Amino acid sequence: MGPNDAPPARAPRWSDVRGVRWFEPAAMALLLAAVAAPAEGAARSAGRPSHRVMETAHDASAHDASAHRASARVETGRIEGVAILSKRLAKSRLRMRVYDEPGAAAPPTSELPPMRNVVMYLKSTAALRAVRAPAVRAPAVGVAPVIHQREERFDPHVLPIQVGASVQFPNDDPIFHNVFSLSRAATFDLGRFPAGVSKSVAFTSPGVATVFCHIHADMSAFVVVLDHPFFVVPELDGTFVLDGVPDGDYELMAWHERVRPFSTRIRVEAGKTVRVRVLVPLPDSDP
């Protein structure tokens, strides 16, 4: 080989690689190209660009969310019914006030309208318990759960609430009252308190709590505690509505303090109204 001949080509050695100045822009470009090549080849072999993966996942999640919202809008139905009290339960008994102004005759007072002592509700299921919003409200309840002590009686006599609610017990009479319960659903004693004072109790377990007054033996009330919001006290004519009920099969329960709760099986379909007529109690139990 002559002095002007070029040296033969040879494979690069590690010593040559170590001698490269990696901070130079050209060297950095070569290095990045070498690293990116395998990823680009893998994406081509899969038949689609790698940067589309994230967009596809985003589109799928948006579609699922839209489908879920659409499903939530149509998967509830409505129950419209009428409760009919038996003659025995529809009778209003007269009661005498134990205390009155000196020298005045104690006037007789009647109970609240009989239908106010009925609670219509759905027997608890997982689907009903999953509904957190107060979808329905008993007409007798008003804005807040409250049982007044008025004219020596509890008003209302029956109050349905959802688990976790606190019930106020204001004393509207010009005498001392007491509020207590020994029920399994709630055991408490609020002690004696005068007119103008209100005390409250939080009900944390489902069931029926019977409430009394230590001072006035004739006073009683019932707090019906349910673990879902699908309950209602019928209107004076017996009509009632339960709205926003999840699609499914249920037992519609009728409660009254003087009869055992009984059920009527119903089917609620999405976007439809089911109509039902309920006798309280069942015909064969009426004299």
C-alpha positions as a Python dict, from the first residue, in 0.01 Angstrom:
ca = {
    (1, 'M'): (0, 0, 0),
    (2, 'G'): (144, 334, -109),
    (3, 'P'): (172, 643, 108),
    (4, 'N'): (-122, 810, -75),
    (5, 'D'): (-355, 513, -60),
    (6, 'A'): (-658, 538, 179),
    (7, 'P'): (-660, 294, 468),
    (8, 'P'): (-902, 5, 433),
    (9, 'A'): (-1247, 39, 598),
    (10, 'R'): (-1291, -134, 930),
    (11, 'A'): (-1574, -187, 1177),
    (12, 'P'): (-1601, 79, 1450),
    (13, 'R'): (-1455, -19, 1783),
    (14, 'W'): (-1577, 76, 2137),
    (15, 'S'): (-1271, 292, 2172),
    (16, 'D'): (-1394, 497, 1879),
    (17, 'V'): (-1741, 534, 2034),
    (18, 'R'): (-1589, 648, 2361),
    (19, 'G'): (-1393, 909, 2177),
    (20, 'V'): (-1701, 1083, 2031),
    (21, 'R'): (-1797, 1416, 2179),
    (22, 'W'): (-2159, 1340, 2282),
    (23, 'F'): (-2240, 1698, 2362),
    (24, 'E'): (-2207, 1791, 1993),
    (25, 'P'): (-2555, 1836, 1825),
    (26, 'A'): (-2485, 1591, 1544),
    (27, 'A'): (-2388, 1317, 1787),
    (28, 'M'): (-2698, 1374, 1997),
    (29, 'A'): (-2922, 1353, 1689),
    (30, 'L'): (-2768, 1018, 1593),
    (31, 'L'): (-2817, 883, 1945),
    (32, 'L'): (-3185, 985, 1966),
    (33, 'A'): (-3255, 836, 1623),
    (34, 'A'): (-3103, 504, 1730),
    (35, 'V'): (-3316, 491, 2046),
    (36, 'A'): (-3643, 584, 1869),
    (37, 'A'): (-3602, 336, 1583),
    (38, 'P'): (-3714, 20, 1772),
    (39, 'A'): (-4028, 191, 1909),
    (40, 'E'): (-4129, 316, 1566),
    (41, 'G'): (-4073, -29, 1418),
    (42, 'A'): (-4293, -187, 1685),
    (43, 'A'): (-4568, 63, 1617),
    (44, 'R'): (-4554, -8, 1240),
    (45, 'S'): (-4569, -382, 1300),
    (46, 'A'): (-4886, -333, 1511),
    (47, 'G'): (-5048, -157, 1216),
    (48, 'R'): (-5119, 181, 1386),
    (49, 'P'): (-4922, 478, 1518),
    (50, 'S'): (-4830, 461, 1887),
    (51, 'H'): (-4956, 814, 1959),
    (52, 'R'): (-5317, 706, 1880),
    (53, 'V'): (-5336, 471, 2181),
    (54, 'M'): (-5411, 747, 2432),
    (55, 'E'): (-5670, 909, 2207),
    (56, 'T'): (-5852, 579, 2158),
    (57, 'A'): (-5869, 521, 2533),
    (58, 'H'): (-6003, 872, 2589),
    (59, 'D'): (-6272, 824, 2324),
    (60, 'A'): (-6379, 493, 2480),
    (61, 'S'): (-6408, 638, 2830),
    (62, 'A'): (-6613, 931, 2701),
    (63, 'H'): (-6847, 689, 2524),
    (64, 'D'): (-6886, 480, 2841),
    (65, 'A'): (-6967, 790, 3049),
    (66, 'S'): (-7226, 901, 2795),
    (67, 'A'): (-7383, 555, 2792),
    (68, 'H'): (-7392, 553, 3174),
    (69, 'R'): (-7571, 889, 3185),
    (70, 'A'): (-7823, 773, 2927),
    (71, 'S'): (-7880, 452, 3122),
    (72, 'A'): (-7930, 642, 3448),
    (73, 'R'): (-8199, 853, 3285),
    (74, 'V'): (-8416, 561, 3175),
    (75, 'E'): (-8363, 294, 3441),
    (76, 'T'): (-8624, 426, 3687),
    (77, 'G'): (-9000, 400, 3702),
    (78, 'R'): (-9291, 537, 3902),
    (79, 'I'): (-9545, 388, 4142),
    (80, 'E'): (-9888, 548, 4174),
    (81, 'G'): (-10129, 391, 4418),
    (82, 'V'): (-10419, 429, 4655),
    (83, 'A'): (-10437, 288, 5007),
    (84, 'I'): (-10778, 195, 5143),
    (85, 'L'): (-10823, 164, 5519),
    (86, 'S'): (-11056, -91, 5668),
    (87, 'K'): (-11351, 39, 5870),
    (88, 'R'): (-11183, -76, 6190),
    (89, 'L'): (-10867, 129, 6124),
    (90, 'A'): (-11051, 428, 5980),
    (91, 'K'): (-11238, 501, 6302),
    (92, 'S'): (-11110, 805, 6492),
    (93, 'R'): (-11132, 765, 6867),
    (94, 'L'): (-11191, 1059, 7097),
    (95, 'R'): (-10939, 1130, 7370),
    (96, 'M'): (-10950, 1358, 7672),
    (97, 'R'): (-10673, 1596, 7764),
    (98, 'V'): (-10526, 1509, 8101),
    (99, 'Y'): (-10438, 1870, 8192),
    (100, 'D'): (-10622, 2191, 8113),
    (101, 'E'): (-10670, 2543, 8245),
    (102, 'P'): (-10815, 2554, 8600),
    (103, 'G'): (-11195, 2568, 8604),
    (104, 'A'): (-11232, 2480, 8237),
    (105, 'A'): (-11376, 2156, 8106),
    (106, 'A'): (-11127, 1945, 7913),
    (107, 'P'): (-11244, 1954, 7549),
    (108, 'P'): (-11238, 1625, 7358),
    (109, 'T'): (-10986, 1610, 7079),
    (110, 'S'): (-10979, 1365, 6789),
    (111, 'E'): (-10676, 1190, 6647),
    (112, 'L'): (-10511, 1306, 6327),
    (113, 'P'): (-10679, 1194, 6002),
    (114, 'P'): (-10657, 812, 5993),
    (115, 'M'): (-10457, 801, 5669),
    (116, 'R'): (-10177, 996, 5841),
    (117, 'N'): (-10108, 683, 6047),
    (118, 'V'): (-10016, 476, 5739),
    (119, 'V'): (-9672, 443, 5581),
    (120, 'M'): (-9624, 295, 5236),
    (121, 'Y'): (-9267, 187, 5157),
    (122, 'L'): (-9065, -56, 4949),
    (123, 'K'): (-8899, -348, 5123),
    (124, 'S'): (-8526, -283, 5137),
    (125, 'T'): (-8301, -405, 4853),
    (126, 'A'): (-7944, -327, 4750),
    (127, 'A'): (-8069, -120, 4454),
    (128, 'L'): (-8286, 97, 4681),
    (129, 'R'): (-8013, 142, 4942),
    (130, 'A'): (-7777, 265, 4671),
    (131, 'V'): (-8003, 566, 4605),
    (132, 'R'): (-7876, 842, 4833),
    (133, 'A'): (-8089, 1136, 4725),
    (134, 'P'): (-8418, 1197, 4907),
    (135, 'A'): (-8634, 1101, 4610),
    (136, 'V'): (-8962, 1120, 4802),
    (137, 'R'): (-9100, 1291, 5109),
    (138, 'A'): (-9397, 1212, 5330),
    (139, 'P'): (-9659, 1490, 5312),
    (140, 'A'): (-9691, 1502, 5691),
    (141, 'V'): (-9320, 1553, 5743),
    (142, 'G'): (-9281, 1902, 5603),
    (143, 'V'): (-8940, 2055, 5549),
    (144, 'A'): (-8763, 1896, 5848),
    (145, 'P'): (-8831, 1583, 6056),
    (146, 'V'): (-9016, 1709, 6362),
    (147, 'I'): (-9264, 1573, 6614),
    (148, 'H'): (-9437, 1845, 6814),
    (149, 'Q'): (-9564, 1801, 7168),
    (150, 'R'): (-9889, 1983, 7124),
    (151, 'E'): (-10220, 1962, 7318),
    (152, 'E'): (-10069, 1677, 7518),
    (153, 'R'): (-10007, 1457, 7220),
    (154, 'F'): (-9729, 1392, 6969),
    (155, 'D'): (-9797, 1549, 6630),
    (156, 'P'): (-9759, 1376, 6390),
    (157, 'H'): (-9839, 1045, 6552),
    (158, 'V'): (-9643, 856, 6282),
    (159, 'L'): (-9325, 988, 6121),
    (160, 'P'): (-9123, 798, 5855),
    (161, 'I'): (-8759, 901, 5814),
    (162, 'Q'): (-8439, 774, 5653),
    (163, 'V'): (-8155, 629, 5860),
    (164, 'G'): (-7925, 901, 5988),
    (165, 'A'): (-8190, 1172, 6017),
    (166, 'S'): (-8232, 1368, 6339),
    (167, 'V'): (-8585, 1433, 6466),
    (168, 'Q'): (-8667, 1747, 6662),
    (169, 'F'): (-8910, 1724, 6958),
    (170, 'P'): (-9024, 2079, 7042),
    (171, 'N'): (-9250, 2136, 7344),
    (172, 'D'): (-9538, 2361, 7229),
    (173, 'D'): (-9746, 2313, 7546),
    (174, 'P'): (-9736, 2541, 7854),
    (175, 'I'): (-9638, 2244, 8070),
    (176, 'F'): (-9341, 2011, 8107),
    (177, 'H'): (-9305, 1713, 7876),
    (178, 'N'): (-9070, 1419, 7844),
    (179, 'V'): (-8967, 1213, 7541),
    (180, 'F'): (-8825, 862, 7566),
    (181, 'S'): (-8809, 530, 7383),
    (182, 'L'): (-8702, 179, 7481),
    (183, 'S'): (-8725, 41, 7127),
    (184, 'R'): (-8458, -169, 6960),
    (185, 'A'): (-8434, 84, 6676),
    (186, 'A'): (-8353, 363, 6924),
    (187, 'T'): (-8325, 384, 7302),
    (188, 'F'): (-8313, 730, 7457),
    (189, 'D'): (-8458, 955, 7729),
    (190, 'L'): (-8455, 1332, 7674),
    (191, 'G'): (-8568, 1407, 8029),
    (192, 'R'): (-8823, 1670, 8132),
    (193, 'F'): (-8819, 2005, 7953),
    (194, 'P'): (-9051, 2308, 7956),
    (195, 'A'): (-9244, 2501, 7694),
    (196, 'G'): (-9039, 2657, 7416),
    (197, 'V'): (-8756, 2403, 7442),
    (198, 'S'): (-8674, 2153, 7167),
    (199, 'K'): (-8450, 1849, 7187),
    (200, 'S'): (-8342, 1613, 6908),
    (201, 'V'): (-8247, 1251, 6853),
    (202, 'A'): (-8048, 1098, 6564),
    (203, 'F'): (-8184, 762, 6444),
    (204, 'T'): (-7900, 544, 6316),
    (205, 'S'): (-8065, 201, 6283),
    (206, 'P'): (-8362, 89, 6071),
    (207, 'G'): (-8676, -22, 6251),
    (208, 'V'): (-8974, 124, 6437),
    (209, 'A'): (-8915, 335, 6748),
    (210, 'T'): (-9214, 382, 6978),
    (211, 'V'): (-9196, 714, 7163),
    (212, 'F'): (-9366, 796, 7495),
    (213, 'C'): (-9384, 1067, 7758),
    (214, 'H'): (-9308, 976, 8121),
    (215, 'I'): (-9540, 1250, 8244),
    (216, 'H'): (-9844, 1183, 8022),
    (217, 'A'): (-9917, 813, 7977),
    (218, 'D'): (-10169, 881, 7699),
    (219, 'M'): (-9902, 1024, 7465),
    (220, 'S'): (-9735, 801, 7207),
    (221, 'A'): (-9578, 826, 6862),
    (222, 'F'): (-9400, 605, 6611),
    (223, 'V'): (-9082, 683, 6417),
    (224, 'V'): (-9050, 445, 6120),
    (225, 'V'): (-8680, 440, 6023),
    (226, 'L'): (-8593, 310, 5675),
    (227, 'D'): (-8255, 259, 5506),
    (228, 'H'): (-8363, 406, 5170),
    (229, 'P'): (-8572, 706, 5058),
    (230, 'F'): (-8866, 522, 4900),
    (231, 'F'): (-9144, 573, 5155),
    (232, 'V'): (-9447, 796, 5180),
    (233, 'V'): (-9744, 884, 5401),
    (234, 'P'): (-10055, 880, 5178),
    (235, 'E'): (-10265, 1189, 5117),
    (236, 'L'): (-10597, 1220, 5301),
    (237, 'D'): (-10775, 1042, 5013),
    (238, 'G'): (-10526, 753, 5027),
    (239, 'T'): (-10333, 837, 4709),
    (240, 'F'): (-9955, 815, 4709),
    (241, 'V'): (-9663, 830, 4467),
    (242, 'L'): (-9313, 679, 4475),
    (243, 'D'): (-9101, 824, 4196),
    (244, 'G'): (-8752, 750, 4064),
    (245, 'V'): (-8766, 380, 4161),
    (246, 'P'): (-8489, 168, 4003),
    (247, 'D'): (-8607, -91, 3752),
    (248, 'G'): (-8684, -427, 3920),
    (249, 'D'): (-8920, -644, 4127),
    (250, 'Y'): (-9021, -518, 4472),
    (251, 'E'): (-9248, -573, 4768),
    (252, 'L'): (-9465, -272, 4845),
    (253, 'M'): (-9521, -267, 5222),
    (254, 'A'): (-9815, -113, 5409),
    (255, 'W'): (-9750, -22, 5774),
    (256, 'H'): (-10001, 68, 6045),
    (257, 'E'): (-9945, 54, 6418),
    (258, 'R'): (-10244, -177, 6475),
    (259, 'V'): (-10170, -440, 6207),
    (260, 'R'): (-9864, -631, 6100),
    (261, 'P'): (-9697, -498, 5784),
    (262, 'F'): (-9797, -687, 5471),
    (263, 'S'): (-9664, -675, 5118),
    (264, 'T'): (-9787, -651, 4760),
    (265, 'R'): (-9549, -768, 4489),
    (266, 'I'): (-9498, -521, 4205),
    (267, 'R'): (-9280, -488, 3897),
    (268, 'V'): (-9126, -148, 3819),
    (269, 'E'): (-9015, -96, 3459),
    (270, 'A'): (-8793, 180, 3327),
    (271, 'G'): (-8983, 482, 3203),
    (272, 'K'): (-9323, 339, 3302),
    (273, 'T'): (-9581, 391, 3576),
    (274, 'V'): (-9725, 100, 3770),
    (275, 'R'): (-10061, 153, 3942),
    (276, 'V'): (-10162, -38, 4251),
    (277, 'R'): (-10456, -54, 4493),
    (278, 'V'): (-10372, -160, 4849),
    (279, 'L'): (-10618, -264, 5121),
    (280, 'V'): (-10501, -194, 5477),
    (281, 'P'): (-10526, -452, 5622),
    (282, 'L'): (-10600, -749, 5400),
    (283, 'P'): (-10975, -822, 5362),
    (284, 'D'): (-10977, -1147, 5563),
    (285, 'S'): (-10848, -966, 5874),
    (286, 'D'): (-11130, -712, 5882),
    (287, 'P'): (-11426, -793, 6111),
}
